[in-house]
Amino acid sequence: MLAEPRTTTLPVSPLLALATTVFLGCLTEVLPAGLLLGMSESLAVSPSVTGQLVTVYAITTALTAIPLTALTLGVPRKSLLLVLVVGFLLTNLVVAISSWYPLVLAARIGSGAVTGVMWSLVAGYAMRMAPPGKAGKALALAMAGTPVGFAVGVPAGTVLGELVGWRWAFAIMGLITVPLLVWVIVSVPPYPGEARATRTRPHTVLRVPGLRPVLLIVLAFSLGHNVFYTYLGPVLADVQRDGMLGVTLLVFGACTVAGLLMVGTVLDRRPRAVLGTCGAGTVVGIALLGIGGGDPATTLIAAGVWGVSFGGAPTAFQGVTAMVAGPTSDAAQSMTIATWNGAVAGGAFLGGVILDGGAAGLPWAAAGLVALSVLVVAVNRRLMGGGTAPSTGTARRTTVTPTARRSADAA
C-alpha cells in the first residue's frame, strides 16, 4: 500500500519533470517532419522514405506499448523512468551521428518502444503523486508536454535544422536528457512496481467494466483527428495560398494548451462530460474548417475551437482510463496508448485513401469518425458513474485478491 500524500498542494517540481519527459517524447516523434529535406539528402534516400521515420515510430509505439508495459510492471517506477530517459538520450544520439539509414530507422524503432512505455508510466505516476481530489490537475500538468511538444515540434525542428543542421537538432534533443536525468533523480519520488501476485494479464484488464467503451472512444476520436490533421495542407489549400496556413497551425497549437488547462480543472469531477465535450467540440471545429471555404476568419475560429477541444482529449483519455482501471491502471494505459497510436497510423492511411477522391471529403469523414466517439460517450451513461471520479487515494488503496483474480480469469 502506498502512503497518502501529506499535503493538499500539487507537487509541481516532479510533475514538471514528468511533463518535460513527455515533451521530449513528443518532440522526438515529430522532429524528422521538420528536417525532412536535410535528412533525405544526408541519408541518400527520398523524402517519402525519410517520412517513414515518423510513421514507423508511431507504429512501434502502438505495437510495443502493451507487451513492454506488462514486462516492466514489476520494475520500480523511478528506476524505469530513468531508463526511459536514457533511452531517449541514446536513440537520439545514434540518429545524430549515423549516416546509414537502416541504423537511423532502428534507432527510431527504439525510440518508439521507449515512448510506448513512457506514456503508460507517466499517467499513473502523476496520479499517484496527486493529493486526493486533484488527480486530474496533476495529470494535466504532467501531460502539458504533449500539446507543447506537438505544437512546436515541427517548427522547432525546421528552425534548428536551418540554424545548426539536422544532426545538431537531434544531438540537442539527446543532450536535453542530461539535466532531465538530474531533475528526475532529485525531484521525482520513488514508487515500487506492481507485485507479481497482483499483476493482471492484458486480456484480464480488458474485462474491467468500462474500459472497452473508453478504448472505442479513443479509437474513433484518434482516427478522425488524424484523417484530417495529416492532410490539413490540401484541405486548406486556399488559406495556404494566402500565407495563413502557418497562422492557422499556430492558433491550433496555442489553443491545445488552453484546452489542456481547462480539462485539468474539471476532469476529477466531470470525466464523462469532458469526454463528450472534447469530441463534440472537435466535430464542430473540423466541420467549420470544411465549410469555411478558405475564409480566413472562419478558418481561425474553427482552428481555435478544434485546438481547445483536442488539447485536453489525450489527457482526458488517460485520466478516465486510470479512473476506470483502478489498480490495473498502468496495464490499461498501455492499451489506451496502443489504441491511440494505432489510430494515428490508421488515420494517415485512411486519409490518404480519401484524399485520392478529393480533399473535400476529408473533413466530413473525420467529423463522422469523431462523432462516433461522442455517440459512444452518450450511450454509456454509466461510464465513470455518470461523472463522479474516484479519488486517487481510493484507487491506491484498492487491491486485487487472488480469489477475485481467479474469478476474472474464469469470466
C-alpha positions in Angstrom: 0.0 0.0 0.0 1.3 3.5 -0.9 1.1 6.3 1.6 -1.3 9.1 1.0 0.2 12.5 0.1 0.6 14.6 3.3 -0.2 17.8 1.5 -3.1 19.2 -0.4 -0.9 21.1 -2.9 0.3 19.6 -6.1 4.0 18.5 -6.2 4.8 20.9 -9.0 8.5 20.1 -9.5 8.2 16.3 -10.0 5.1 16.8 -12.2 7.0 19.3 -14.4 9.9 16.7 -14.6 7.3 14.3 -16.0 5.9 17.0 -18.3 9.5 17.5 -19.7 9.8 13.8 -20.3 6.5 13.8 -22.2 7.7 16.9 -24.1 10.9 15.1 -25.0 8.9 12.1 -26.3 6.6 14.2 -28.4 9.4 16.2 -29.9 11.5 13.1 -30.6 8.5 11.7 -32.5 7.8 14.6 -34.8 11.2 16.1 -35.2 12.0 14.4 -38.6 9.0 16.1 -40.1 10.7 19.5 -39.8 14.0 18.2 -41.0 12.8 16.1 -43.9 14.8 17.5 -46.8 18.1 17.8 -45.0 17.9 14.2 -43.6 16.9 12.9 -47.0 20.0 14.4 -48.7 22.4 13.3 -46.0 21.0 9.7 -45.7 20.7 9.4 -49.5 17.0 8.4 -49.5 13.9 10.0 -50.9 11.8 12.4 -48.7 9.0 9.9 -48.7 11.3 7.2 -47.3 12.6 9.7 -44.6 9.0 10.4 -43.7 8.6 6.7 -42.7 10.8 7.6 -39.7 7.7 9.2 -38.2 5.3 6.5 -39.3 7.5 3.7 -38.0 7.8 5.5 -34.7 4.1 5.6 -34.2 3.5 2.0 -35.3 6.3 0.8 -33.0 4.7 2.6 -30.1 1.3 1.0 -30.9 2.7 -2.5 -31.2 5.1 -2.4 -28.1 3.1 -0.4 -25.5 1.1 -3.4 -24.2 3.8 -6.1 -24.1 6.6 -3.9 -22.8 4.4 -2.3 -20.2 3.4 -5.8 -19.0 7.1 -6.8 -18.8 8.1 -3.8 -16.8 5.2 -3.6 -14.3 7.4 -5.0 -11.5 10.2 -2.5 -12.1 10.4 0.3 -9.5 8.7 3.3 -11.1 11.6 5.8 -10.7 14.2 3.4 -12.0 12.0 2.7 -15.1 11.6 6.4 -15.7 15.3 6.9 -15.6 15.9 4.0 -18.0 13.4 5.5 -20.4 15.1 9.0 -20.3 18.4 7.3 -21.0 16.7 5.5 -23.9 15.8 8.9 -25.5 19.4 10.0 -25.0 20.9 7.0 -26.7 18.5 6.8 -29.6 18.6 10.5 -30.5 22.4 10.5 -30.4 22.5 7.5 -32.7 20.3 9.4 -35.2 22.5 12.4 -34.8 25.8 10.6 -35.8 24.7 7.9 -38.2 24.9 8.2 -42.0 23.3 4.8 -42.6 19.6 4.9 -43.0 18.9 1.4 -41.6 20.7 2.3 -38.4 18.7 5.5 -38.1 15.5 3.5 -38.7 16.5 1.0 -36.0 17.1 3.9 -33.6 13.7 5.4 -34.4 12.1 2.0 -33.6 13.9 2.0 -30.3 12.6 5.5 -29.6 9.1 4.4 -30.4 9.3 1.5 -28.0 10.6 3.8 -25.2 7.7 6.2 -25.9 5.1 3.5 -25.6 6.2 2.6 -22.1 6.7 6.2 -21.2 3.1 7.1 -21.9 1.8 4.2 -19.8 4.1 5.0 -16.9 3.7 8.8 -16.7 -0.1 8.9 -16.4 -0.2 6.5 -13.4 2.9 8.2 -11.9 1.3 11.6 -11.9 -1.9 10.4 -10.4 -0.2 8.5 -7.6 1.6 11.8 -6.7 -1.6 13.8 -6.6 -3.4 14.8 -3.4 -6.9 13.4 -3.1 -9.3 15.0 -5.5 -6.6 16.6 -7.6 -5.6 13.7 -9.9 -7.0 15.4 -13.0 -5.0 18.6 -12.3 -1.8 16.5 -11.7 -2.3 14.6 -14.9 -3.0 17.8 -16.9 0.3 19.3 -15.6 2.3 16.1 -16.3 0.8 15.9 -19.8 1.4 19.6 -20.6 4.4 18.5 -22.6 2.0 16.8 -25.1 0.4 19.9 -26.8 3.6 21.9 -26.4 5.7 19.2 -28.0 3.4 18.6 -30.9 2.7 22.3 -31.4 6.3 23.4 -31.5 7.9 20.1 -32.7 7.8 20.7 -36.5 8.6 24.4 -36.3 11.4 23.9 -33.8 12.9 21.1 -35.9 12.8 23.3 -39.0 14.4 26.3 -37.2 17.1 24.1 -35.7 17.8 22.4 -39.0 18.2 25.8 -40.7 20.4 27.2 -37.9 22.7 24.3 -37.0 21.8 21.4 -39.3 19.6 18.4 -38.7 22.2 16.3 -36.9 22.7 19.0 -34.2 19.0 19.2 -33.8 18.9 15.5 -32.8 22.1 16.0 -30.7 20.5 18.8 -28.8 17.5 16.6 -28.2 19.8 14.0 -26.7 21.7 16.4 -24.5 18.4 17.8 -23.1 18.1 14.5 -21.3 21.2 15.1 -19.1 19.7 17.8 -16.9 16.4 16.0 -17.1 18.1 12.9 -15.5 19.4 15.0 -12.7 15.9 16.6 -12.2 14.2 13.2 -12.0 16.8 11.9 -9.6 16.4 14.9 -7.2 12.7 15.6 -7.5 10.6 12.6 -8.5 9.5 10.4 -5.6 10.2 6.6 -5.8 7.3 4.2 -6.0 7.5 0.4 -6.1 6.5 -1.6 -9.1 3.5 -3.9 -9.0 3.9 -7.1 -7.0 3.8 -10.2 -9.1 0.9 -11.6 -7.1 -1.3 -8.6 -8.1 -0.3 -8.2 -11.7 -3.0 -8.7 -14.3 -2.7 -10.1 -17.8 -3.8 -7.9 -20.7 -6.8 -9.9 -21.5 -8.0 -9.7 -17.9 -7.5 -5.9 -17.8 -9.6 -5.7 -21.0 -12.6 -7.1 -19.0 -12.5 -4.2 -16.5 -16.0 -2.7 -16.7 -16.0 0.5 -18.8 -12.6 0.0 -20.3 -13.7 -1.3 -23.7 -16.0 1.8 -24.3 -13.1 4.0 -23.4 -10.9 2.3 -25.9 -13.6 2.6 -28.6 -13.8 6.3 -27.8 -10.1 6.7 -28.2 -10.0 4.7 -31.5 -12.8 6.7 -33.1 -11.5 10.1 -31.9 -7.9 9.5 -32.9 -8.8 8.0 -36.3 -11.0 11.0 -37.1 -8.5 13.6 -35.9 -5.6 12.0 -37.9 -7.6 11.5 -41.0 -7.9 15.3 -41.1 -4.8 16.6 -39.4 -2.4 14.5 -41.5 -3.7 16.1 -44.7 -4.6 19.6 -43.4 -2.5 21.3 -46.1 -4.6 20.0 -49.1 -7.8 20.8 -47.2 -6.7 24.4 -46.5 -5.1 24.9 -49.9 -6.9 28.3 -50.4 -5.7 29.5 -47.0 -2.2 28.3 -47.7 -2.1 30.4 -50.9 -2.9 33.4 -48.7 0.0 32.7 -46.4 -2.2 31.9 -43.4 -1.6 28.2 -43.0 1.2 28.9 -40.5 -1.1 31.2 -38.6 -3.8 28.6 -38.5 -1.5 26.0 -37.1 -0.2 28.5 -34.5 -3.7 29.2 -33.4 -4.4 25.5 -33.2 -1.3 24.8 -31.2 -1.9 27.7 -28.7 -5.5 26.6 -28.2 -4.4 23.0 -27.4 -2.6 24.3 -24.4 -5.7 26.2 -23.3 -7.8 23.1 -23.7 -5.4 21.0 -21.6 -5.6 23.5 -18.8 -9.4 23.6 -18.9 -9.7 19.8 -18.8 -7.4 19.7 -15.8 -9.8 21.8 -13.8 -12.9 19.7 -14.3 -11.7 16.1 -15.1 -11.8 14.9 -11.5 -15.5 16.0 -11.1 -16.9 15.5 -14.6 -14.9 13.0 -16.6 -17.8 11.8 -18.8 -18.8 15.3 -19.6 -15.2 16.1 -20.5 -15.0 13.2 -22.9 -18.2 14.2 -24.7 -17.2 17.9 -24.8 -13.8 17.2 -26.3 -15.4 15.0 -29.0 -18.3 17.4 -29.8 -16.0 20.4 -30.0 -13.6 18.6 -32.3 -16.5 17.7 -34.6 -17.6 21.4 -34.7 -14.1 22.6 -35.4 -13.4 20.2 -38.2 -16.8 20.8 -39.7 -16.3 24.6 -39.7 -13.0 24.1 -41.4 -14.7 22.0 -44.0 -17.4 24.6 -44.8 -15.2 27.7 -44.3 -14.3 27.8 -48.0 -10.9 29.3 -47.2 -12.4 32.3 -45.4 -9.6 33.4 -43.0 -11.8 34.5 -40.1 -13.8 31.2 -40.2 -10.6 29.2 -40.5 -9.0 30.8 -37.5 -12.2 30.5 -35.4 -12.5 26.8 -36.4 -8.8 26.1 -35.6 -9.4 27.6 -32.2 -12.4 25.5 -31.4 -10.6 22.4 -32.7 -7.5 23.2 -30.8 -9.3 23.8 -27.4 -11.3 20.6 -27.9 -8.4 18.4 -29.0 -5.9 19.8 -26.5 -7.4 18.1 -23.5 -8.5 14.9 -25.2 -5.4 12.8 -24.7 -5.2 13.7 -21.1 -8.9 13.0 -20.6 -8.5 9.6 -22.2 -5.6 8.7 -19.9 -7.3 10.1 -16.9 -10.6 8.2 -17.5 -8.6 5.1 -18.2 -6.9 5.4 -14.8 -10.2 6.1 -13.1 -11.9 3.1 -14.7 -9.0 0.7 -14.3 -8.0 1.5 -10.7 -5.1 -0.7 -9.5 -4.6 -2.1 -13.0 -4.0 1.5 -14.4 -0.6 1.0 -15.9 -1.6 -2.0 -17.9 -4.8 -0.3 -19.0 -2.9 2.8 -20.0 -0.8 0.7 -22.4 -4.0 -0.3 -24.2 -5.1 3.3 -24.5 -1.6 4.2 -25.9 -1.6 1.3 -28.3 -5.1 2.2 -29.5 -4.2 5.9 -29.9 -1.0 5.3 -31.9 -2.5 2.5 -34.0 -5.2 5.0 -34.9 -2.5 7.6 -35.8 -1.2 5.3 -38.4 -4.6 4.1 -39.5 -5.9 7.7 -39.8 -3.0 8.7 -42.0 -3.6 5.6 -44.2 -7.4 6.2 -44.4 -7.0 9.9 -45.0 -4.7 9.1 -48.0 -7.3 6.8 -49.5 -10.0 9.5 -49.1 -7.7 12.2 -50.5 -7.3 10.3 -53.7 -11.0 11.1 -54.3 -10.5 14.8 -53.4 -9.7 16.8 -50.3 -13.3 17.9 -49.9 -14.3 14.6 -48.4 -11.7 14.6 -45.6 -13.4 16.9 -43.1 -16.7 15.1 -43.3 -15.1 11.7 -42.9 -13.1 12.9 -40.0 -16.0 14.6 -38.3 -18.1 11.5 -38.7 -15.5 9.3 -37.0 -15.1 11.7 -34.1 -18.9 11.9 -33.8 -18.9 8.2 -33.3 -16.8 8.7 -30.2 -19.4 11.2 -28.9 -22.1 8.6 -29.6 -20.2 6.0 -27.5 -20.0 8.5 -24.6 -23.7 9.3 -24.9 -24.9 5.6 -24.9 -22.6 4.7 -22.0 -24.3 6.8 -19.4 -22.8 4.7 -16.5 -19.3 5.5 -17.7 -17.5 6.8 -14.6 -20.8 6.7 -12.7 -22.2 9.5 -14.9 -19.4 11.9 -13.9 -18.0 11.1 -10.5 -14.4 10.1 -10.4 -13.0 8.1 -7.6 -10.3 9.8 -5.6 -6.7 8.8 -6.2 -6.5 7.6 -2.6 -9.3 5.2 -3.3 -7.5 3.9 -6.4 -4.3 3.4 -4.5 -5.9 1.5 -1.6 -7.8 -0.9 -4.0 -6.3 -4.4 -4.1 -6.9 -7.4 -6.3 -7.3 -10.5 -4.3 -6.3 -13.9 -5.7 -9.9 -15.0 -5.5 -11.1 -12.0 -7.5 -8.3 -12.6 -10.0 -9.3 -16.2 -10.5 -12.9 -15.1 -11.0 -11.8 -12.6 -13.6 -9.7 -15.1 -15.4 -12.5 -17.6 -15.5 -15.0 -15.0 -16.8 
